[in-house]
Amino acid sequence: MAGSILITLALAFSIFSMVMYFFTYRGAKNTLNIARMSYHAMAMFVIVASAFLMYLIITHQYQYEYVYSYSNDDLPFGFLLSTFWAGQQGSFMLWLLVTALIGVFLQSYTGKRDDLEPRVMMFFTLATTFLLAMVSPLLKNPFAYIWAEPMFLETAKINASYLTQPFLQNFMFSDPASGQNFVKMSRDLYATLQGAGISVNQFIIHGKGLNPLLQNFWMQIHPPILFTGFAMTTVPFSFAMAALLKNDYKDWVRQSFPWILAGSGILGLGIMLGGYWAYGVLGWGGYWAWDPVENASLVPWLISLACIHTMIVQRKTQAKGGIGKFVKTNLLLSILAYIMVLYSTFLTRSGVLGDASVHSFVDPGTIVYLFLIIFVGTFLLLGVGMIIYRWKYLESQIVEEENLLARELALFTATVTLGASALIVAVGTSAPIFKQSVETRFYNEMHVPLAIIIGLLNGFSFLLKWRHSSGEDILKKSKFSLIATGVFALLIILFGKVYDVMMILLSISAAFAFFVNAEIAYKIFTGNKKMLGAYIAHIGFSLFLLGVVGSAAYSKQFEVDLTKGKPVNVLGYTLEFTGYNPIENNTKYEFNVSVKDGNGEARVIKPIMFVSTFNNSLMREPDILEGFTKDFYVTPLSYEDGSSVENKPLGNSVTLMPNEKTSIEGADLTYSDFIKPDMSVMMGGGNFQMGAKLTVTKNGKTEIIEALMKKEEQGVTFVPVELKDADLRVELTKIDPTTKKAEFIIGKLSTPVVTTKPAEVLAVNASTKPFISLVWIGVAIAVIGFFVSTLRRLKESWS
């Protein structure tokens, strides 16, 4: 109740502050201080409500549905902190909290600039009001009691001393399929407990817990940084709307610029921290899967980057008088960046993605779904409507273009390219709404040419002068970079064995950008350092591109069975499985694998497997040998303890790729299709199946069969298929979901079965990730560059 009251009061003060700012803008007297105090009151109530929610989590107040659903008493403090934003309600609270805090600083920032505060804060407070409405008692309230809506609780979460009480039998239910018993928590049970003098927190003694995938250090810092980036997009939006409201476009870019720079740096960092988490936890060996929700956070970042480049042009061309170039572009992009944050919220929270994303939340219900549409629609209509309203005036202020060899045009081209990337990602991300899906290959193939263009512009734009450049001057400035890039190209072809034309071009563009920016940055570092930030950021981006080329295009992987005590050579390393150790009170098992590199240096990696009590699924945690030139990445797949006796049919071993044919035992077999798993279930550790669809023809009769691998709670099983008319037995023995390569044992039904006792075997997926370190180094350098630039532009905004 207390939390709901705090949120309701915050919502009331937010609306009141917004109204007072509107009256101030319209010229009312004595309303500005009221608007300010109301905003501070709202922010204080939000802070207190957030602290109260954290208190409820830490003290295990399971009478609250959110606390029960995402925490338990076994979690350490760090993971209890992650519980705050583990669910829909909590993540909205986090977004609201950082938005409210940013608003406090924004209020101070704009309050010293003439009439800017009421115009900016009016729109900013509108955004805060919508977020408060979302976590209000009417919608996704994190302070809802567990009995507010009927909910089935496992009896293991209930105080055992109460399970035999006669009154409880009316609320007990069993699930024959799982053999589990449940208690139906409802208003009726709450009333019964109250009548018996039993508090809900005495009755419920354990929470459901935190998803094991979120029990990771990076999940303690990734969401707060990401949501801070989301919240920061509200500021350029508000500045753009304030400029449109007054029809004054000269100063808004100078005032908005440090905010969009800082927001882009923070959002980019948040996105890549999520990538680092995925790389180290999910076990599939990558950091970016073009998942719809990952993409949804990428789109506003790309739009913000595009806006930064044309904002620079507008600032520079204002020196000639007027409002500068690309005003409409900057207004539109500033507005679109925030709208795409809202759109990503709709995709993630509305349930429209379904199983298309491992990150999407469950269906929130019709009311929340409609509110999300209203949320997005309101800001879309406001932003686009204001631009249309001012379009005639903005058209009259167009500044003619300059020479083709000018920095202005290069920066605009960069904006167009980044915009094209954002459009491609947005279209692909929206496909699940229309019951369609987009393959990862689509994004990769579309983005390689764009990345090449961006890399070249990254270096080329800094060789150009404003307004006009000569070809001779460009060649003179680029001599070192061209020579160095040429040498680099030869090295990667001759020694790196990079032969793919597109990868060579991408590497060349990234290297050219690196050498140009590094050369100029060195000159600036020894002279006027205030311009250094942009070059640092572009150096980081160049290194990031090189890391992407190495780790994505030239990664190698191999699935191998490691028999205990028997060394196996894999990808230039010698692996030996030496046994396992139970850890964390016997709830997890780490498997010890000795790894020797080509120099004979031995290290031990310890991938982990365990069955999660959260979802009763097998969880796998990879282990990584990190290095500058490459990472060696090992993911556990399965473990056979060697204690069981297996009956295996004799037959021929066959390896096929999709659409490949073979003839065996008088039959023609075609691997006609790959049966792909449900990726959201697979990556979440749940039960799934995948396999191969085969077309079998023998004696003129054709049959279509499915050879399946099933992953269930008890482990992985391969289901044999018997074709009596063809006298064949087909059994899938291994399948790679990445390459879709499948291995089978195919023999006659009459083939004798042999009894074997298998050895103790750990199956792993081993892979190398060349120069993936450049991805992380590049991101870190780029973020530093963003903040160096932010400090410079912040100083300029006061001039």
N, C-alpha and C positions, 0 to 999 in steps of 0.2 A: 504493500500500500504506500509506504513512504517513498519508494522509488517512483511509482506512478505519479504521486503528487508532485515530486520534484520535476519530472518531465513535463507535466501539465503546466506548472508555473513557468517553466522555461519557455514553453510554446507561447503562452500568453504574453510574456515579456518580449519575445521575438517579434510577434505580430505588432505589438504596441510600438516597439522601436522602429519597425519598418514604416508604420503609419506616421510616426513623428518625423522620421527622415523625409518622408514624402511632403509633409506640411512645411518642413524647413526649406525644401527645394522650391516649393511654391511661394515662399516668401513670408511664411508665418513667423512671428516673433516668439522668442523664449521657448522654442520647441527643440532646439539643437541639443541643449544640455539634458533635456528629458530623454531624447533619443539615445544619447550616449549612456546615460545612467541605466536606461532600460536594457541596452545591449549588454552592459557589464553585469546587470542582474541575471540576464539570460545565461551568459557565459558562466557565472558563478554557480547557478543551479545545475548546468550541464556538468561542470567539474565535480560538484558534490554528488550528483547522481552516478557519475562514472566511478568515483571513489567508493560509493555505497555498493555498486555492483561488484567491484573488486573485493570488497569486504565480505559480501555474501559468498563469493567463490572461495576465498581463502578459508572462511570459517565453515564451509560445507553446509550451507543452508539449503538442503534438498527439497524444502517445501516450495522452492522456486523452480519452475519447469526448466528454465535455461541452465541453472546451476546443476540440476540433476542430469540433464541431457549431455553435458559436455565436460563434466569433471568427476573426480572421485577422490577419496581421502588418501589414495596411494601416490598421488602425483606430487612431485617436488614443487617448490614455489615457482621456478621458472616456467614449468609447464602449466601451472595454475594461471600464470600470467597469460599464457597463450590461450587459455580457456576463454578469456575476456572476448576475443575476436574469432573464436572457433565456429560460431554459428551465425545465422543471418542477423539476429537481433544484436548480438555483440559487435559484429563488424559494422553495422549501421551506427552503433554507439561510438565506436572508435572514429569513424568518419565524421560524425557530428562533433566529437570532442576536439579533434584537430582543426576542424573548420571553425568552431567557436573561438579557439585560441588564436588562430591566424587572424580572425576578425578583430581581435583586440589590438594586434600590432597594425593591422590595416587601418583601423580607426585612428590610431595615433599618427600614422604615416600620411593619411589624407587630410587630417584635421589641420595641418599646417600649410595647406595649399588652397587658399581662397575658398571657393564654393564646391570643391571637389568631394568633400566628405559626404554630404547628404546624397549626392548623385550616385556615388560608388556604393556606399553602405546600404542604400535603399535596395539595390539589386542583390548585394551580398547577403543581406538579412533575409531576403525572400528565399534564397537558396537554403539558408539555415533553418528557416521556418518549415520548408518541405522535409528536411531531414528530421526535425523534431516531430513532425506529424507522423513520419514513418515509424518512429519508436514510441509513439504515444499509446495509451491503453487501447485505442481502437484498432491498431494495426500490429506491428511486430514488436510488442512490448517485452523487453528483457526481464521485466519485473512481474510477469504473469505467474500466478500460483499454479502448482502442478495439478490441482484438481479443477482448474477452470475449464478444461476440456478433457473428456475421457482419455485415459492413457493406460496402456498395459505395461506393468512393471514386472520384471523377472523376480521370482520369489527369493533369489539369491541376494537381491538388493534390500530385502525386507528383514527387519529384526525377527529372528527365528522364534523368539518367545511369544510372538503374537500370531504366528501362523496356525496355531491350534485353537485360537479363540473361535467360539461358535459363530459370532457375528460376521467373521471374515469369510465363512464358507460361501456366502451368497455372492462374493466378489472374486472367487477363485475360478480360473479357467485353465484348461490344458490344451496343448498343441500336440496332437498325436504324431504329426510328422517329425517334430523335433524332440518330442518327449519332455518338453519343458513346461513348467507351470508358471502361471502369471496371476497377478492381482490387478484388477481393473480399478485404477485410481479415478475417482469421480467426485462430484459434489456430494453424492449420497454417502460414499465411503468417508469423506471428510466429516460430514455431519455425524456419522456413526462413531468415528474416532473421537470427535469432540465430546460426544455424549458419554463415552467411556473414559474420558479424562486423559486421552493419549494424544500427544502432539504429533504432527506429521513428521517432524524431524527426529522424534523417537521411533516412529514407525519405519521410516526409510533411513537406512544407515549406510548405504553405499550409493554412489552415483553411477551412471552408465559409463562414464569415463571419456577420455580424449582419444580421438582417432590416432592410432600409433604412427601414422605418416606425419602427423603434426607434432609428435613428441621429438622435436629436433631444435637445436639452438637457433638455426636460421629462421624457423617459424616464430621465434620470439621477437625478431627484429624486422623480418620481411614485410608482414602486414602493416605495422605502424608506418614504415617508410613509404610503402605503396599508397596507403590511404592519405598520407600527408601530401604526396604527389597529386592524388585525385583532388584533394581539397584546394591545393594551390591553383588548379585550373580555374577555380571560381573567381580568382582575383583578376586575371586578364579579361575574362568575360565581363566582370563588373565594370572595369575601366572602359571597355569597348562600348558597353551599353550607356555609360555615363557620357561618353563622347557623342554618341548618337543622340542622346537626349538633349544635349546643349547645342548640337550641330557645330562643335568646335573640335578640330582634329589635329591641332598643332602640337599640343603638349602631352596628349594621352599616351603616345608611344614612349616618350622619355620617362613618364611616370610608371607605366606598366612594364617596361622592359626588364628591370631587375627581378620582378616577380615571375615573369614567364621563364627567365633564365634559371632562377632558383628552382622553380617548379619542375622544369624539364630535367634538371640535374637530379632532383630527388626522385621523380617518377622513373627515370631511366635506371637509377640505382635500385629502386624497389623492384622493378621488373627483372633485372639481372640477378638480384639476390634470390628471387624466386627460381630463376634458372639454375643458380648454384645449388639451391636446395634440391631441385629435381635431379640434378646430376649426382649428388651425393647420397640421395635417399631412395629414389624410385627404382633404381637398378637397371633401367633400360639403356643407360650409357650416354644419354644426351642431356642437353640443357634447354632445348626448345623444340616442342613437338607440334607447333602450330595448332595447339588446342584452342577451341573457340574462345575460352575465357582468357587464356594467355593473349590471344590476338586482341581481345576487347580492351585490354589495358595498353596494348602496343599502339593502337590507332590514335588515341589522343596524344600520345607522346610524339608520334610521327607528325601529327598536325602542328603540335607546339614547335617542333624543330623547324618545320616549313615556315611557320610564322616568324620565328626568330630571324631567319635570313632576309625576309622582305621588310621586317621592322628595321633592320640595319640600313637597308636602302632608303626607307622613308626618313630615318633620322639624318642620313647623310645628305639627301637631296633637299631637305628643309633649309639647308644653309643658303640655297639660292632664292629663298622666299617661298611663300605659299605653304601648303600642308605636306608637300613631298609626294613621292611616287608610291604606288601600290597601297593606297589607303583602304580601298574597298577590300583588297585581298587580306590585309591585316585585320580589319574589323571582322570579316567573315571567318578567318581562321581562329581568331581569339574566341569567337562565339562557338565555333564548331568543336574546338578542343573540349570545352566543358560539356557540350551536348553529347559528344561521343563518350564521355565519362558516364553520363546519365544513361546513355544507350547500353553501355557495357553493364551497368547495374541492372537494367531491364533484362538483358540476356542472361546474366548470372542468377538473378533472384526470381525471375518469373516462372522458371521451369520450362521455358520453350526449348531449351537445348536438350532436355531429356538426358539420354545416355551419350550424347555427342561430346560431352566434356566431363573429365574427371573432377573438375572444380565446381561444377554447377550445383546449386542448392536444389532441394526438393520443391515441388509445386507449393507456393505459399498460400494459395487460396484465391478465390475470385476477387475479393475486395482489395487485397494487396496488389494483385495483377492489374486491376483497373487503376489503382493509385499510381503505380509505376508508369503506366501509359500517360496519365495526367501529368505526372512529374516531368517526363521527357517532353510531352507535347506542349506544356506551358512555356518552357524555356526555348523550345524550338520556335514557337510562334512569336514569342517576344523578340528573340534575336533576329530571325529572318524578317519578321514584320517591320522592325525598326530600320533595317538596311533597305528594304523596299521603300519605306516611307521617305528615307533620305537619299534615295538613289539618284534623283534628278540633280540635286545639288552636288553630290559626289562626282557624277559624270562631268559636271562643268569644271571640276577642279583637276581633271586629268593632265598630267605632265607628259610631254612628248618624250619618246624613247631616245636614247643616245646611241653612240656607235656600237656596233656589234662586239668589238673588242673592248668591252668595258666591264668593270666589276659588277655593276648593277645588273646587267643581263645574266652574268654567270650565277649570281645569287638568286635571281628569279628562276633560272633554269633548275637550280637546286631545289627551290620551293616546289616547282612543278613535279620534279622527280619524286620528292618525298610525298607530295600529295598523291601521286599515282600509286605509290606503295601503300599509303593509307587506304586508298580506294579499293585496291586489290584485296587487302586484308579484310576490310569491312564487308565487301561482297561475299568473300569466302566464309567469313564468320557468321554471316546472316543466313547462310544456306540452310541450316537445320530448321529455321522458322518455316521454310517452304518444303520441309521433309526431304531435303537434298543433303548431300555431303560432298566435301571437297577433299581430295587426297593431298597428303603432304607434298607430293611431287609437284602439284600445281603451284603451290607457294614458292617452292625452290626454283622451279624453272622460270617463273615470272620475275623473281627478285634478283637472279644473277645478273641479267642485263642492267637492271636499275642500280644494283650495287656497283657495277663497273662505272656507270655514268657518275654516280655519287663520288666514287673514289677519285676519278679524273677531275671533277669539279672541286673536290676538296683541295687538291693541289693547284689546279689551274687558276681558280678564282683569286688566290693570293699573289699570283704573278701579274694580275691585271691592275691597272690604275682605275680610279674613278673617272667616269665620263669618257675617257678615250685612252687606248694603248696602241703602241706600234708593234708590229710583228718582230722587228729587230730587238726591241726592248724585252719582249717576252722570251725570245731565244737566249738572249744574254743572261737573263735572270735564271733561266731554267737549265743552263748548261750542266751544272753539277748534278742536279736531280735527274736529268735525262741519262747521263753517263752512269750514275749509280744504279738507276732503275734497269738499264740495259745489262749491267753486270749481274744484278740480282736475278733478272729473267734467265740468263744463261745458267746461273747456279742452280735454280730450281728445276730447270729442264735436264741438265747434265747430271746433277748429283741428287736432286730431290725426286727425279723421275716423274715429274708432273708433265703429262702429255695432253691432257684434255684442254682443248683450245679455250673454252670459256673460263676454266680455272686459271689458266695462264694469264688471260686478259684481266681477270679479277685480281690476281696476285700483283700484276704489273700496275694496275690502277691504285691499289692500296699502297704499294711500295713507293710509287711516284708521289702520292699524297704525303706519305711519311717523310720522304727526303726533302720535299719542298717546305713542309711545316717545320721540320727539325732545323733546317738551315736558317729559316727566318727567325724561329724562336731563339736560336743561339745568338743571332745578331741583336735581337731585342733584349735578351737577357743581359747582354753586356752593355746595353744602352738604356732606352726608355722602357721600363718593365710594365707599364700600365696596359700595354696591348698584348701581354703575354697569354692571357686566359684563352683566347680563341685558338691560338696555335697549339696550346697544350691539349685542348679538347679535341682538335682535329688529329693530332698525333695519336691520341688514345683511340680514336675511331679507326685510324689506319691500322694500328696494331690489332684491334678487334677484328677487322676484316681478314687480316692474315691468319689470325687464330681460327676464324670460321672456316677458311679454305682448308687449313691443315686438319682440323679436328673433324669436320663434317665430310669433306670429300675424300679424305685419305685415311680414315679410320678403318682398321681391320678387326674382325672379330671371328671367334672360333668357339664352338661348343665342344667340350671335352669331358670325358668321364675320368675322374682321378681315383684310381684304386689305391687304397691306403698302402703307403710304403713303396710305391712304384713311381719313379720320376717320369714325367712326360714333357716333351719339348713342344712348346706352343708359342708361336709368334716371336721367336728369338729368346724366349725365357724357358727355364726348366722349372716345372711345377711339381711339387710332391705333397700330397695330402698326408698329414701326420696324426690326425685325430681331432677330437672336439672337446670343448670345455663348457659345462653349464655356467651361466652367469646370471646376475640379477635374481638371486634366490631361485635358481633353477627354472626361471620363466623363459629364458632365451639360451640359445646355443651358438657359440662362436666356433667356426671350423678353421683349424690351423693349416695354412698352406705355405710351405716354404717356396720362395721364389728366388731363383738365381738368374741374374742377367748375363749378357754376353761376356762380361768381364769376370764372372765368377763370384760377384758380390751377392751374398744371400741375405734376404730379408723375409719376414713372416707377415703375411696378411691374414686378416681374420674376418671374413664375411660371416654374416649372422642370419640364422633362420629361427623363427618361432611361430607358434600359433597364438594369435591375438585373442584375448578374452573379449575385446571390444566387438569384433565381428566374427569370431570363430573361424578365422581364415589364416592360411599360411602366409607369413610375411617374410620378405627377403631384404636384407640390407647389404649392399655391396661394400667392398673395401678397395681402396685405390692407392697405388704407389705413384705419388706425384713427382713430376720432374719438369724442368724447364722445356726440354725438347719434346717430351711426350709423357702421358700418363698411361699406366698399365691398370686396367679396370677389370675387376673380377666380381661377377654376380653369381651367387649360389642359385642353383635351379632345383635340385632335389638331393636327397641323401638316402642311401640304402645301407642298413646296418649289417647286412650279411647274415642275418639270423634266419631268414625265411628260405623255404625250398620252393623253387620255381619249376613248372612244367613248360618247356619251350618246344614248339614244333620245329622240325628241321625244314629248311627251305633256302631259297636264294635271296641274297641281299641285293636290293635294287635302290638306286638313288635317282630321283627325277626332279626336274624343274617344271613349273606350270606349262602346259601344252606340249610337254615332251612325251614321246611314245616309246614303248618297248614291247618286245615279244618274249614270253616266258611260259613254259609248260604248255605250249600249243595255244596260248591265248594272246591276244593283242590288248595291251593296256595303255590308256592315255590319261595322264594327269590333267584333267579338264579344268579344275578350278580349285582355288585355295579357299578353305572355309575359315574365315577370319573370326577371331574371338571378339567378344564385347570388350573394347579397350578400357572403358570406364571401370568395368568389373575387374579386368585383368590387372590394371595399374593400381587398383584399390585393394588388391589381395584377395578378392572374392573367388568363388568357384566359377570356372569357365570351361569351354571346350573349343578346340580348333582342330583342323585336320585337312584332308585332301579329298576332293571328289574325283573318283576314277570311273572311266568308261571301259568296261571289260567286254571283249567280243571273243567268243569261242564257239566253233561249230555253227557259225552263222547266227548265233543268238547274242544279243547285246544287253548288258545290264549296267546300270549306274549305281555305284556304291559310295558310301562315305566311310573312309578310314579315319577314326577320331582319336585324339588325345584328350582325356578328360582330367581336369585338375579339380579335385574335391578335397574335403577336409582331411581325409586319411592319406592323401598324397596324389601322385600322378599315375593314371592308368591308361594303357593303350588297348582299345577295344578291337579284337579280331573280327573280321567279316568272313563268313563262310558262304561260298557259292556252290551249292550242291550240284546243280546242272553242269557247271563247268569243272567240278571236282577241284576247286581252288580254295585256299585259305590265304587271305590278305591281312597283314597286320602292320600298321604304322608303328615305327620304332623311334623316330625322331623327326621333328619339323622345326624349321627356323622361321618365325613370323616376319623377320625382316626381309630375308631373301626368298622366302616361301619354298626353299629346298626341302624335300621330304625324303625320308629313308623308309623302306618297307622290307619285310620278310614275306616272300611269296612262295608257297609250296602247295602240294596236293593235299587234299583232305585225308588221304590215306597215308600220308607221310607219318612215320613214327614220331612220338613225342619223347623227348629226353628229359630226365630229371636232373636239375643242377642246383647247387648251393652257391649263390653269388657271393662275391667278395664284398668287403665294406667299401662303398663307392660314393664319392661326392661328385655330382655333376655340376659343372660351372660354365658360364659364358665368359670367356676371356677376350678382351679387346684392347687395342692401343689407340690412343687419342693424340696424334702428333700436334704439337704446339698449341694444345688447348690452353696452356698457361697464358698465351697472348690474349685470349678472350678476357680472362679475369684482369690481367694487367692493363689491357686497353680500356676496359670499363672504369677501373680505378683512376687511371690518368685522365680520362674524359670527364669524370665527375669532378675531379680537382679543377680542371679547366673551366667547367661551368661555374664553380663557386668563385674562382679568381675573377672571371668576367662579371659575375653578379656584384661583387664588391666594387668593381670599377663603375659599373652602370648605376649602382646605388648612390655613389658619390656624385655622379653626373646628374642624377635626378633631383638633387638639391640645388643645382646651379641655375 
